[in-house]
Amino acid sequence: MLSSSRRRFVLGLSGAAALAAFPRSGQTADYPTRPIRLVLPYGAGGAGDQIGRPWVDKMSSLLGPTVVDYIGGAGGAIGAASVARDEPDGYSLLLGNGSTQVIIPLTAANPGYSVGDFRAIYRLISSALVFAVHPSVPAANLRELIAYAKANPGKLSYGTPGIATGNHLVGESFKQQAGGLDIVHVPYRGIAQATNDLVSGQISLVIGVMSVQLQELGRAGKVRLLAVTPEKRLSGAPEIPTAVESGMPDLRYEGWFGIFAPRATDDAIIERIAQATRLAMADPALQAAYRAQGMEPDSDSGPDQFQRIVEATTASLAPVIKSIGLSNL
């Protein structure tokens, strides 16, 4: 058997060979000839670093020197707008997510860019939202939660990382699809404080990203995990049913992070970055690193597949954004 270092060496050689065989023409013949910049539209630390930095490290060995540029502010809008305005030459890329690519341009009055200002290149990871309730709530599944909420209007509250987050919009979709439930939204500045208040009983429900912490709290009996929002059950938590299985056929949502470029970027550059990323995402060590953080790596993405995901997210969130008065349209 090959050692781990030997496997990485072989992967690097095969990746380099595959990229060398990729056809180049015109302005892309020598791409890249200078460092590629990946804009992380948040401050240092957190999910942006955990997702973006491993990609940058891989691209530096597979494609060419790649660096991180932190441009935070306005919930990610400042960094996203800066990339949208940059030259479409493949040297300025964005680590975007559902918030920067869909929610902000649909809700902010003047974010500096629109949904159509980017080209999707590759989805790196997906994540699931989970409905977690305090043990005092007499519900073992979503059907029982709905029945209890209808019998006790205004008694329940749910926490999220803030207004107009994917968590919030999923919560409002849940209320609407269940027939107009009276459950109070409590926005926090992050999911950690919401989770603490759930455990202490200050709030009844949290709609949070599935994490190792929530799974441990569930096993300890401090919270009860009722359902996850992807279309299929999670491989890391197969015992938790989906919202679809729980009688909510239209309550489907996955969070994601991926690589984007300005809209006018050349097709050949887009494909070259996508191919290098696909090679990187085939590395078992990188997949394990993402899964250890509760994320699901995507080893078979690409521009067309990722664009369809962005469009599906837009189609699912736009109506609820409008219905609760957050739309800027």
Phi and psi restraints in degrees (value plus and minus 20) as a CYANA .aco file:
   2 LEU   PHI     -96.0   -56.0
   2 LEU   PSI     122.3   162.3
   3 SER   PHI     -88.9   -48.9
   3 SER   PSI     144.0   184.0
   4 SER   PHI     -82.1   -42.1
   4 SER   PSI     -58.3   -18.3
   5 SER   PHI     -87.4   -47.4
   5 SER   PSI     -58.3   -18.3
   6 ARG   PHI     -85.5   -45.5
   6 ARG   PSI     -60.7   -20.7
   7 ARG   PHI     -81.1   -41.1
   7 ARG   PSI     -62.4   -22.4
   8 ARG   PHI     -83.7   -43.7
   8 ARG   PSI     -58.9   -18.9
   9 PHE   PHI     -83.7   -43.7
   9 PHE   PSI     -65.2   -25.2
  10 VAL   PHI     -84.0   -44.0
  10 VAL   PSI     -61.4   -21.4
  11 LEU   PHI     -80.6   -40.6
  11 LEU   PSI     -61.5   -21.5
  12 GLY   PHI     -83.4   -43.4
  12 GLY   PSI     -62.4   -22.4
  13 LEU   PHI     -84.1   -44.1
  13 LEU   PSI     -65.6   -25.6
  14 SER   PHI     -86.2   -46.2
  14 SER   PSI     -57.5   -17.5
  15 GLY   PHI     -84.7   -44.7
  15 GLY   PSI     -64.4   -24.4
  16 ALA   PHI     -82.3   -42.3
  16 ALA   PSI     -60.4   -20.4
  17 ALA   PHI     -85.5   -45.5
  17 ALA   PSI     -61.6   -21.6
  18 ALA   PHI     -84.4   -44.4
  18 ALA   PSI     -61.6   -21.6
  19 LEU   PHI     -89.4   -49.4
  19 LEU   PSI     -55.7   -15.7
  20 ALA   PHI     -83.9   -43.9
  20 ALA   PSI     -50.0   -10.0
  21 ALA   PHI    -100.6   -60.6
  21 ALA   PSI     -29.5    10.5
  22 PHE   PHI     -89.6   -49.6
  22 PHE   PSI     109.0   149.0
  23 PRO   PHI     -86.3   -46.3
  23 PRO   PSI     118.9   158.9
  24 ARG   PHI    -146.7  -106.7
  24 ARG   PSI     128.8   168.8
  25 SER   PHI    -177.5  -137.5
  25 SER   PSI     140.8   180.8
  26 GLY   PHI      35.7    75.7
  26 GLY   PSI    -153.3  -113.3
  27 GLN   PHI     -89.1   -49.1
  27 GLN   PSI     -32.2     7.8
  28 THR   PHI    -116.6   -76.6
  28 THR   PSI     -17.7    22.3
  29 ALA   PHI     -77.2   -37.2
  29 ALA   PSI     -56.5   -16.5
  30 ASP   PHI    -130.4   -90.4
  30 ASP   PSI     -10.1    29.9
  31 TYR   PHI     -89.2   -49.2
  31 TYR   PSI     113.7   153.7
  32 PRO   PHI    -113.6   -73.6
  32 PRO   PSI     128.5   168.5
  33 THR   PHI    -131.6   -91.6
  33 THR   PSI     -22.8    17.2
  34 ARG   PHI    -168.5  -128.5
  34 ARG   PSI     149.8   189.8
  35 PRO   PHI     -79.5   -39.5
  35 PRO   PSI     120.0   160.0
  36 ILE   PHI    -108.9   -68.9
  36 ILE   PSI     118.0   158.0
  37 ARG   PHI    -129.2   -89.2
  37 ARG   PSI     103.5   143.5
  38 LEU   PHI    -123.8   -83.8
  38 LEU   PSI      95.5   135.5
  39 VAL   PHI    -102.7   -62.7
  39 VAL   PSI     102.7   142.7
  40 LEU   PHI    -118.3   -78.3
  40 LEU   PSI      93.4   133.4
  41 PRO   PHI    -100.9   -60.9
  41 PRO   PSI       4.1    44.1
  42 TYR   PHI    -155.4  -115.4
  42 TYR   PSI     151.7   191.7
  43 GLY   PHI     -89.9   -49.9
  43 GLY   PSI     151.4   191.4
  44 ALA   PHI     -82.9   -42.9
  44 ALA   PSI     127.0   167.0
  45 GLY   PHI      71.7   111.7
  45 GLY   PSI     148.9   188.9
  46 GLY   PHI      60.3   100.3
  46 GLY   PSI    -185.9  -145.9
  47 ALA   PHI     -83.1   -43.1
  47 ALA   PSI     -55.3   -15.3
  48 GLY   PHI     -78.0   -38.0
  48 GLY   PSI     -65.5   -25.5
  49 ASP   PHI     -86.6   -46.6
  49 ASP   PSI     -64.4   -24.4
  50 GLN   PHI     -82.5   -42.5
  50 GLN   PSI     -49.2    -9.2
  51 ILE   PHI    -116.3   -76.3
  51 ILE   PSI     -64.7   -24.7
  52 GLY   PHI     -95.2   -55.2
  52 GLY   PSI     -60.7   -20.7
  53 ARG   PHI     -84.7   -44.7
  53 ARG   PSI     -61.9   -21.9
  54 PRO   PHI     -80.0   -40.0
  54 PRO   PSI     -56.2   -16.2
  55 TRP   PHI     -85.1   -45.1
  55 TRP   PSI     -64.8   -24.8
  56 VAL   PHI     -78.8   -38.8
  56 VAL   PSI     -63.8   -23.8
  57 ASP   PHI     -80.2   -40.2
  57 ASP   PSI     -62.3   -22.3
  58 LYS   PHI     -87.7   -47.7
  58 LYS   PSI     -62.0   -22.0
  59 MET   PHI     -85.3   -45.3
  59 MET   PSI     -52.8   -12.8
  60 SER   PHI     -82.2   -42.2
  60 SER   PSI     -49.9    -9.9
  61 SER   PHI    -114.0   -74.0
  61 SER   PSI     -47.3    -7.3
  62 LEU   PHI    -114.9   -74.9
  62 LEU   PSI     -57.2   -17.2
  63 LEU   PHI    -134.1   -94.1
  63 LEU   PSI     -64.0   -24.0
  64 GLY   PHI     137.5   177.5
  64 GLY   PSI     150.6   190.6
  65 PRO   PHI     -71.4   -31.4
  65 PRO   PSI     107.7   147.7
  66 THR   PHI    -154.2  -114.2
  66 THR   PSI     116.2   156.2
  67 VAL   PHI    -148.8  -108.8
  67 VAL   PSI     139.0   179.0
  68 VAL   PHI    -116.4   -76.4
  68 VAL   PSI     119.2   159.2
  69 ASP   PHI    -149.4  -109.4
  69 ASP   PSI      93.4   133.4
  70 TYR   PHI    -104.4   -64.4
  70 TYR   PSI      98.9   138.9
  71 ILE   PHI    -151.3  -111.3
  71 ILE   PSI      65.8   105.8
  72 GLY   PHI    -110.9   -70.9
  72 GLY   PSI     155.9   195.9
  73 GLY   PHI      99.6   139.6
  73 GLY   PSI     127.7   167.7
  74 ALA   PHI      36.2    76.2
  74 ALA   PSI      17.9    57.9
  75 GLY   PHI      48.0    88.0
  75 GLY   PSI      -2.8    37.2
  76 GLY   PHI      90.0   130.0
  76 GLY   PSI     -31.2     8.8
  77 ALA   PHI     -87.3   -47.3
  77 ALA   PSI     -55.2   -15.2
  78 ILE   PHI     -86.2   -46.2
  78 ILE   PSI     -66.4   -26.4
  79 GLY   PHI     -84.6   -44.6
  79 GLY   PSI     -62.5   -22.5
  80 ALA   PHI     -83.3   -43.3
  80 ALA   PSI     -62.7   -22.7
  81 ALA   PHI     -83.8   -43.8
  81 ALA   PSI     -55.7   -15.7
  82 SER   PHI     -84.9   -44.9
  82 SER   PSI     -59.9   -19.9
  83 VAL   PHI     -89.5   -49.5
  83 VAL   PSI     -59.8   -19.8
  84 ALA   PHI     -78.7   -38.7
  84 ALA   PSI     -51.3   -11.3
  85 ARG   PHI    -108.1   -68.1
  85 ARG   PSI     -33.0     7.0
  86 ASP   PHI     -92.0   -52.0
  86 ASP   PSI     145.0   185.0
  87 GLU   PHI     -80.9   -40.9
  87 GLU   PSI     115.6   155.6
  88 PRO   PHI    -102.8   -62.8
  88 PRO   PSI      42.9    82.9
  89 ASP   PHI    -135.4   -95.4
  89 ASP   PSI     -13.5    26.5
  90 GLY   PHI      66.7   106.7
  90 GLY   PSI     -19.3    20.7
  91 TYR   PHI    -121.4   -81.4
  91 TYR   PSI     -24.0    16.0
  92 SER   PHI    -149.2  -109.2
  92 SER   PSI      90.3   130.3
  93 LEU   PHI    -142.4  -102.4
  93 LEU   PSI     142.7   182.7
  94 LEU   PHI    -145.0  -105.0
  94 LEU   PSI     115.8   155.8
  95 LEU   PHI    -108.7   -68.7
  95 LEU   PSI      79.8   119.8
  96 GLY   PHI    -127.1   -87.1
  96 GLY   PSI     144.3   184.3
  97 ASN   PHI    -162.6  -122.6
  97 ASN   PSI    -194.3  -154.3
  98 GLY   PHI     -81.1   -41.1
  98 GLY   PSI     -48.6    -8.6
  99 SER   PHI     -92.9   -52.9
  99 SER   PSI     -72.2   -32.2
 100 THR   PHI     -89.3   -49.3
 100 THR   PSI     -54.5   -14.5
 101 GLN   PHI    -113.3   -73.3
 101 GLN   PSI     -40.9    -0.9
 102 VAL   PHI    -146.2  -106.2
 102 VAL   PSI     -78.4   -38.4
 103 ILE   PHI     -87.9   -47.9
 103 ILE   PSI     -68.0   -28.0
 104 ILE   PHI     -81.3   -41.3
 104 ILE   PSI     -70.1   -30.1
 105 PRO   PHI     -85.2   -45.2
 105 PRO   PSI     -40.1    -0.1
 106 LEU   PHI    -108.0   -68.0
 106 LEU   PSI     -38.3     1.7
 107 THR   PHI    -137.2   -97.2
 107 THR   PSI     -52.1   -12.1
 108 ALA   PHI     -96.3   -56.3
 108 ALA   PSI     122.3   162.3
 109 ALA   PHI     -85.8   -45.8
 109 ALA   PSI     -59.3   -19.3
 110 ASN   PHI    -170.5  -130.5
 110 ASN   PSI      53.8    93.8
 111 PRO   PHI     -95.4   -55.4
 111 PRO   PSI     -33.4     6.6
 112 GLY   PHI      73.3   113.3
 112 GLY   PSI     -16.6    23.4
 113 TYR   PHI    -183.3  -143.3
 113 TYR   PSI     149.3   189.3
 114 SER   PHI    -145.5  -105.5
 114 SER   PSI     152.2   192.2
 115 VAL   PHI     -76.5   -36.5
 115 VAL   PSI     -56.1   -16.1
 116 GLY   PHI    -107.7   -67.7
 116 GLY   PSI     -10.7    29.3
 117 ASP   PHI    -105.2   -65.2
 117 ASP   PSI     -18.0    22.0
 118 PHE   PHI    -149.7  -109.7
 118 PHE   PSI     138.9   178.9
 119 ARG   PHI    -131.3   -91.3
 119 ARG   PSI     108.6   148.6
 120 ALA   PHI     -93.5   -53.5
 120 ALA   PSI     118.6   158.6
 121 ILE   PHI    -133.6   -93.6
 121 ILE   PSI     -71.5   -31.5
 122 TYR   PHI    -182.8  -142.8
 122 TYR   PSI     109.4   149.4
 123 ARG   PHI    -101.8   -61.8
 123 ARG   PSI     102.1   142.1
 124 LEU   PHI    -102.0   -62.0
 124 LEU   PSI     -69.5   -29.5
 125 ILE   PHI    -161.7  -121.7
 125 ILE   PSI     138.6   178.6
 126 SER   PHI    -144.3  -104.3
 126 SER   PSI     139.1   179.1
 127 SER   PHI    -161.8  -121.8
 127 SER   PSI     135.0   175.0
 128 ALA   PHI    -127.9   -87.9
 128 ALA   PSI     126.1   166.1
 129 LEU   PHI    -113.4   -73.4
 129 LEU   PSI     130.7   170.7
 130 VAL   PHI    -153.4  -113.4
 130 VAL   PSI     121.3   161.3
 131 PHE   PHI    -108.7   -68.7
 131 PHE   PSI      94.2   134.2
 132 ALA   PHI    -139.3   -99.3
 132 ALA   PSI     107.9   147.9
 133 VAL   PHI    -136.0   -96.0
 133 VAL   PSI     137.9   177.9
 134 HIS   PHI     -90.0   -50.0
 134 HIS   PSI     125.4   165.4
 135 PRO   PHI     -78.0   -38.0
 135 PRO   PSI     -40.6    -0.6
 136 SER   PHI     -93.7   -53.7
 136 SER   PSI     -36.9     3.1
 137 VAL   PHI     -96.6   -56.6
 137 VAL   PSI     101.0   141.0
 138 PRO   PHI     -99.5   -59.5
 138 PRO   PSI      48.2    88.2
 139 ALA   PHI    -166.8  -126.8
 139 ALA   PSI     107.7   147.7
 140 ALA   PHI    -123.4   -83.4
 140 ALA   PSI     -24.9    15.1
 141 ASN   PHI    -178.0  -138.0
 141 ASN   PSI     155.7   195.7
 142 LEU   PHI     -86.2   -46.2
 142 LEU   PSI     -55.4   -15.4
 143 ARG   PHI     -80.5   -40.5
 143 ARG   PSI     -64.1   -24.1
 144 GLU   PHI     -89.1   -49.1
 144 GLU   PSI     -53.7   -13.7
 145 LEU   PHI     -84.6   -44.6
 145 LEU   PSI     -62.9   -22.9
 146 ILE   PHI     -82.4   -42.4
 146 ILE   PSI     -65.8   -25.8
 147 ALA   PHI     -81.3   -41.3
 147 ALA   PSI     -61.9   -21.9
 148 TYR   PHI     -87.3   -47.3
 148 TYR   PSI     -61.3   -21.3
 149 ALA   PHI     -84.1   -44.1
 149 ALA   PSI     -58.8   -18.8
 150 LYS   PHI     -87.1   -47.1
 150 LYS   PSI     -54.7   -14.7
 151 ALA   PHI     -99.6   -59.6
 151 ALA   PSI     -36.0     4.0
 152 ASN   PHI    -154.0  -114.0
 152 ASN   PSI      44.7    84.7
 153 PRO   PHI     -80.1   -40.1
 153 PRO   PSI     113.7   153.7
 154 GLY   PHI      61.6   101.6
 154 GLY   PSI     -25.1    14.9
 155 LYS   PHI    -101.8   -61.8
 155 LYS   PSI     -51.7   -11.7
 156 LEU   PHI    -111.8   -71.8
 156 LEU   PSI     133.8   173.8
 157 SER   PHI    -157.6  -117.6
 157 SER   PSI     130.4   170.4
 158 TYR   PHI    -150.5  -110.5
 158 TYR   PSI     119.8   159.8
 159 GLY   PHI    -123.8   -83.8
 159 GLY   PSI     126.3   166.3
 160 THR   PHI    -161.5  -121.5
 160 THR   PSI     152.1   192.1
 161 PRO   PHI     -93.5   -53.5
 161 PRO   PSI     -19.3    20.7
 162 GLY   PHI     127.7   167.7
 162 GLY   PSI     148.1   188.1
 163 ILE   PHI     -86.5   -46.5
 163 ILE   PSI     118.4   158.4
 164 ALA   PHI      49.5    89.5
 164 ALA   PSI      -4.2    35.8
 165 THR   PHI    -100.6   -60.6
 165 THR   PSI     143.9   183.9
 166 GLY   PHI     -78.3   -38.3
 166 GLY   PSI     -56.5   -16.5
 167 ASN   PHI     -79.0   -39.0
 167 ASN   PSI     -66.7   -26.7
 168 HIS   PHI     -82.6   -42.6
 168 HIS   PSI     -65.4   -25.4
 169 LEU   PHI     -87.1   -47.1
 169 LEU   PSI     -55.3   -15.3
 170 VAL   PHI     -85.6   -45.6
 170 VAL   PSI     -60.2   -20.2
 171 GLY   PHI     -81.1   -41.1
 171 GLY   PSI     -63.2   -23.2
 172 GLU   PHI     -89.7   -49.7
 172 GLU   PSI     -55.8   -15.8
 173 SER   PHI     -82.0   -42.0
 173 SER   PSI     -62.5   -22.5
 174 PHE   PHI     -78.4   -38.4
 174 PHE   PSI     -67.1   -27.1
 175 LYS   PHI     -81.7   -41.7
 175 LYS   PSI     -63.7   -23.7
 176 GLN   PHI     -87.3   -47.3
 176 GLN   PSI     -66.0   -26.0
 177 GLN   PHI     -88.8   -48.8
 177 GLN   PSI     -42.6    -2.6
 178 ALA   PHI    -107.2   -67.2
 178 ALA   PSI     -13.6    26.4
 179 GLY   PHI      81.8   121.8
 179 GLY   PSI      -3.2    36.8
 180 GLY   PHI      69.3   109.3
 180 GLY   PSI      37.6    77.6
 181 LEU   PHI     -91.9   -51.9
 181 LEU   PSI     126.3   166.3
 182 ASP   PHI    -117.8   -77.8
 182 ASP   PSI      64.0   104.0
 183 ILE   PHI    -143.7  -103.7
 183 ILE   PSI     108.0   148.0
 184 VAL   PHI    -100.9   -60.9
 184 VAL   PSI     110.4   150.4
 185 HIS   PHI    -105.1   -65.1
 185 HIS   PSI     110.2   150.2
 186 VAL   PHI    -139.1   -99.1
 186 VAL   PSI      82.0   122.0
 187 PRO   PHI    -100.7   -60.7
 187 PRO   PSI     117.7   157.7
 188 TYR   PHI    -136.0   -96.0
 188 TYR   PSI     153.5   193.5
 189 ARG   PHI    -106.2   -66.2
 189 ARG   PSI     -25.5    14.5
 190 GLY   PHI    -192.4  -152.4
 190 GLY   PSI     144.6   184.6
 191 ILE   PHI     -97.7   -57.7
 191 ILE   PSI     -39.8     0.2
 192 ALA   PHI     -83.0   -43.0
 192 ALA   PSI     -67.5   -27.5
 193 GLN   PHI     -87.5   -47.5
 193 GLN   PSI     -56.6   -16.6
 194 ALA   PHI     -81.3   -41.3
 194 ALA   PSI     -61.8   -21.8
 195 THR   PHI     -85.4   -45.4
 195 THR   PSI     -61.3   -21.3
 196 ASN   PHI     -80.1   -40.1
 196 ASN   PSI     -62.4   -22.4
 197 ASP   PHI     -90.8   -50.8
 197 ASP   PSI     -48.8    -8.8
 198 LEU   PHI     -87.0   -47.0
 198 LEU   PSI     -66.8   -26.8
 199 VAL   PHI     -81.5   -41.5
 199 VAL   PSI     -57.5   -17.5
 200 SER   PHI    -102.5   -62.5
 200 SER   PSI     -27.1    12.9
 201 GLY   PHI      67.7   107.7
 201 GLY   PSI      -9.3    30.7
 202 GLN   PHI     -91.3   -51.3
 202 GLN   PSI     -50.7   -10.7
 203 ILE   PHI    -148.3  -108.3
 203 ILE   PSI     142.5   182.5
 204 SER   PHI    -111.2   -71.2
 204 SER   PSI     -49.0    -9.0
 205 LEU   PHI    -168.0  -128.0
 205 LEU   PSI     124.1   164.1
 206 VAL   PHI    -146.2  -106.2
 206 VAL   PSI     115.8   155.8
 207 ILE   PHI    -127.7   -87.7
 207 ILE   PSI      81.0   121.0
 208 GLY   PHI    -148.5  -108.5
 208 GLY   PSI     144.4   184.4
 209 VAL   PHI     -87.7   -47.7
 209 VAL   PSI     111.0   151.0
 210 MET   PHI     -77.2   -37.2
 210 MET   PSI     108.9   148.9
 211 SER   PHI    -161.8  -121.8
 211 SER   PSI     146.8   186.8
 212 VAL   PHI     -80.9   -40.9
 212 VAL   PSI     -58.2   -18.2
 213 GLN   PHI     -80.7   -40.7
 213 GLN   PSI     -67.4   -27.4
 214 LEU   PHI     -85.7   -45.7
 214 LEU   PSI     -56.6   -16.6
 215 GLN   PHI     -84.1   -44.1
 215 GLN   PSI     -61.2   -21.2
 216 GLU   PHI     -86.1   -46.1
 216 GLU   PSI     -60.1   -20.1
 217 LEU   PHI     -84.1   -44.1
 217 LEU   PSI     -56.3   -16.3
 218 GLY   PHI     -86.9   -46.9
 218 GLY   PSI     -62.6   -22.6
 219 ARG   PHI     -86.2   -46.2
 219 ARG   PSI     -50.8   -10.8
 220 ALA   PHI    -101.6   -61.6
 220 ALA   PSI     -24.4    15.6
 221 GLY   PHI      59.3    99.3
 221 GLY   PSI      -7.6    32.4
 222 LYS   PHI    -104.9   -64.9
 222 LYS   PSI     -42.3    -2.3
 223 VAL   PHI    -160.3  -120.3
 223 VAL   PSI     146.7   186.7
 224 ARG   PHI    -142.9  -102.9
 224 ARG   PSI     103.0   143.0
 225 LEU   PHI    -112.3   -72.3
 225 LEU   PSI      95.2   135.2
 226 LEU   PHI    -112.8   -72.8
 226 LEU   PSI     -62.2   -22.2
 227 ALA   PHI    -184.4  -144.4
 227 ALA   PSI     133.5   173.5
 228 VAL   PHI    -132.4   -92.4
 228 VAL   PSI     140.5   180.5
 229 THR   PHI    -116.6   -76.6
 229 THR   PSI     -32.5     7.5
 230 PRO   PHI     -86.3   -46.3
 230 PRO   PSI     148.3   188.3
 231 GLU   PHI     -89.7   -49.7
 231 GLU   PSI     -49.4    -9.4
 232 LYS   PHI    -138.8   -98.8
 232 LYS   PSI     137.4   177.4
 233 ARG   PHI     -83.9   -43.9
 233 ARG   PSI     135.4   175.4
 234 LEU   PHI    -101.7   -61.7
 234 LEU   PSI     117.9   157.9
 235 SER   PHI     -84.5   -44.5
 235 SER   PSI     -49.6    -9.6
 236 GLY   PHI    -105.4   -65.4
 236 GLY   PSI     -28.7    11.3
 237 ALA   PHI    -169.1  -129.1
 237 ALA   PSI      42.0    82.0
 238 PRO   PHI     -87.2   -47.2
 238 PRO   PSI     -34.0     6.0
 239 GLU   PHI     -96.6   -56.6
 239 GLU   PSI     -34.2     5.8
 240 ILE   PHI    -113.3   -73.3
 240 ILE   PSI     101.6   141.6
 241 PRO   PHI     -91.2   -51.2
 241 PRO   PSI     141.4   181.4
 242 THR   PHI    -103.8   -63.8
 242 THR   PSI     142.9   182.9
 243 ALA   PHI     -83.0   -43.0
 243 ALA   PSI     -55.0   -15.0
 244 VAL   PHI     -81.1   -41.1
 244 VAL   PSI     -65.2   -25.2
 245 GLU   PHI     -83.8   -43.8
 245 GLU   PSI     -45.5    -5.5
 246 SER   PHI    -110.1   -70.1
 246 SER   PSI      -3.8    36.2
 247 GLY   PHI      73.6   113.6
 247 GLY   PSI      -6.8    33.2
 248 MET   PHI    -139.3   -99.3
 248 MET   PSI      57.9    97.9
 249 PRO   PHI     -82.9   -42.9
 249 PRO   PSI     -42.2    -2.2
 250 ASP   PHI    -124.1   -84.1
 250 ASP   PSI     -15.5    24.5
 251 LEU   PHI    -115.4   -75.4
 251 LEU   PSI      61.8   101.8
 252 ARG   PHI    -149.5  -109.5
 252 ARG   PSI     108.7   148.7
 253 TYR   PHI    -177.9  -137.9
 253 TYR   PSI     116.4   156.4
 254 GLU   PHI    -150.4  -110.4
 254 GLU   PSI     112.1   152.1
 255 GLY   PHI     -98.0   -58.0
 255 GLY   PSI     139.4   179.4
 256 TRP   PHI    -178.4  -138.4
 256 TRP   PSI     137.0   177.0
 257 PHE   PHI    -149.7  -109.7
 257 PHE   PSI     122.7   162.7
 258 GLY   PHI    -181.3  -141.3
 258 GLY   PSI    -199.6  -159.6
 259 ILE   PHI    -119.0   -79.0
 259 ILE   PSI     113.1   153.1
 260 PHE   PHI    -150.1  -110.1
 260 PHE   PSI     134.8   174.8
 261 ALA   PHI    -151.1  -111.1
 261 ALA   PSI     141.2   181.2
 262 PRO   PHI     -75.5   -35.5
 262 PRO   PSI     128.8   168.8
 263 ARG   PHI     -73.8   -33.8
 263 ARG   PSI     -60.4   -20.4
 264 ALA   PHI    -105.2   -65.2
 264 ALA   PSI     -10.2    29.8
 265 THR   PHI     -81.6   -41.6
 265 THR   PSI     118.1   158.1
 266 ASP   PHI     -79.0   -39.0
 266 ASP   PSI     121.2   161.2
 267 ASP   PHI     -76.0   -36.0
 267 ASP   PSI     -61.5   -21.5
 268 ALA   PHI     -86.1   -46.1
 268 ALA   PSI     -54.8   -14.8
 269 ILE   PHI     -88.2   -48.2
 269 ILE   PSI     -64.1   -24.1
 270 ILE   PHI     -76.9   -36.9
 270 ILE   PSI     -66.4   -26.4
 271 GLU   PHI     -86.8   -46.8
 271 GLU   PSI     -56.4   -16.4
 272 ARG   PHI     -85.8   -45.8
 272 ARG   PSI     -62.9   -22.9
 273 ILE   PHI     -85.3   -45.3
 273 ILE   PSI     -61.1   -21.1
 274 ALA   PHI     -83.3   -43.3
 274 ALA   PSI     -61.7   -21.7
 275 GLN   PHI     -85.4   -45.4
 275 GLN   PSI     -62.8   -22.8
 276 ALA   PHI     -83.5   -43.5
 276 ALA   PSI     -59.3   -19.3
 277 THR   PHI     -87.3   -47.3
 277 THR   PSI     -58.7   -18.7
 278 ARG   PHI     -81.8   -41.8
 278 ARG   PSI     -60.5   -20.5
 279 LEU   PHI     -83.2   -43.2
 279 LEU   PSI     -63.1   -23.1
 280 ALA   PHI     -82.5   -42.5
 280 ALA   PSI     -62.6   -22.6
 281 MET   PHI     -93.6   -53.6
 281 MET   PSI     -29.4    10.6
 282 ALA   PHI    -101.4   -61.4
 282 ALA   PSI     -28.2    11.8
 283 ASP   PHI     -92.9   -52.9
 283 ASP   PSI      97.2   137.2
 284 PRO   PHI     -77.0   -37.0
 284 PRO   PSI     -53.3   -13.3
 285 ALA   PHI     -86.5   -46.5
 285 ALA   PSI     -60.3   -20.3
 286 LEU   PHI     -87.9   -47.9
 286 LEU   PSI     -61.3   -21.3
 287 GLN   PHI     -80.3   -40.3
 287 GLN   PSI     -63.1   -23.1
 288 ALA   PHI     -84.6   -44.6
 288 ALA   PSI     -57.5   -17.5
 289 ALA   PHI     -83.9   -43.9
 289 ALA   PSI     -61.1   -21.1
 290 TYR   PHI     -88.4   -48.4
 290 TYR   PSI     -63.8   -23.8
 291 ARG   PHI     -84.3   -44.3
 291 ARG   PSI     -52.1   -12.1
 292 ALA   PHI     -83.5   -43.5
 292 ALA   PSI     -40.4    -0.4
 293 GLN   PHI    -117.9   -77.9
 293 GLN   PSI     -10.5    29.5
 294 GLY   PHI      62.7   102.7
 294 GLY   PSI      -4.6    35.4
 295 MET   PHI    -126.8   -86.8
 295 MET   PSI     133.8   173.8
 296 GLU   PHI    -127.3   -87.3
 296 GLU   PSI      90.9   130.9
 297 PRO   PHI     -90.1   -50.1
 297 PRO   PSI     126.4   166.4
 298 ASP   PHI    -126.7   -86.7
 298 ASP   PSI      87.3   127.3
 299 SER   PHI    -113.1   -73.1
 299 SER   PSI     -17.9    22.1
 300 ASP   PHI    -159.7  -119.7
 300 ASP   PSI      29.9    69.9
 301 SER   PHI    -119.4   -79.4
 301 SER   PSI    -193.7  -153.7
 302 GLY   PHI     151.1   191.1
 302 GLY   PSI     154.3   194.3
 303 PRO   PHI     -76.1   -36.1
 303 PRO   PSI     -67.9   -27.9
 304 ASP   PHI     -88.4   -48.4
 304 ASP   PSI     -66.3   -26.3
 305 GLN   PHI     -81.1   -41.1
 305 GLN   PSI     -64.8   -24.8
 306 PHE   PHI     -88.0   -48.0
 306 PHE   PSI     -58.3   -18.3
 307 GLN   PHI     -81.3   -41.3
 307 GLN   PSI     -59.3   -19.3
 308 ARG   PHI     -83.5   -43.5
 308 ARG   PSI     -56.6   -16.6
 309 ILE   PHI     -85.5   -45.5
 309 ILE   PSI     -63.3   -23.3
 310 VAL   PHI     -81.1   -41.1
 310 VAL   PSI     -64.2   -24.2
 311 GLU   PHI     -85.3   -45.3
 311 GLU   PSI     -58.6   -18.6
 312 ALA   PHI     -86.3   -46.3
 312 ALA   PSI     -60.0   -20.0
 313 THR   PHI     -82.8   -42.8
 313 THR   PSI     -63.1   -23.1
 314 THR   PHI     -80.8   -40.8
 314 THR   PSI     -65.7   -25.7
 315 ALA   PHI     -84.5   -44.5
 315 ALA   PSI     -53.9   -13.9
 316 SER   PHI    -100.5   -60.5
 316 SER   PSI     -52.0   -12.0
 317 LEU   PHI    -111.2   -71.2
 317 LEU   PSI     -49.6    -9.6
 318 ALA   PHI     -76.2   -36.2
 318 ALA   PSI     -64.4   -24.4
 319 PRO   PHI     -83.8   -43.8
 319 PRO   PSI     -61.7   -21.7
 320 VAL   PHI     -91.1   -51.1
 320 VAL   PSI     -55.4   -15.4
 321 ILE   PHI     -77.9   -37.9
 321 ILE   PSI     -64.9   -24.9
 322 LYS   PHI     -87.7   -47.7
 322 LYS   PSI     -60.7   -20.7
 323 SER   PHI     -86.6   -46.6
 323 SER   PSI     -47.4    -7.4
 324 ILE   PHI    -122.1   -82.1
 324 ILE   PSI      -7.1    32.9
 325 GLY   PHI      58.8    98.8
 325 GLY   PSI       4.0    44.0
 326 LEU   PHI    -121.0   -81.0
 326 LEU   PSI     -27.3    12.7
 327 SER   PHI     -91.6   -51.6
 327 SER   PSI     122.1   162.1
 328 ASN   PHI    -115.2   -75.2
 328 ASN   PSI     -15.7    24.3
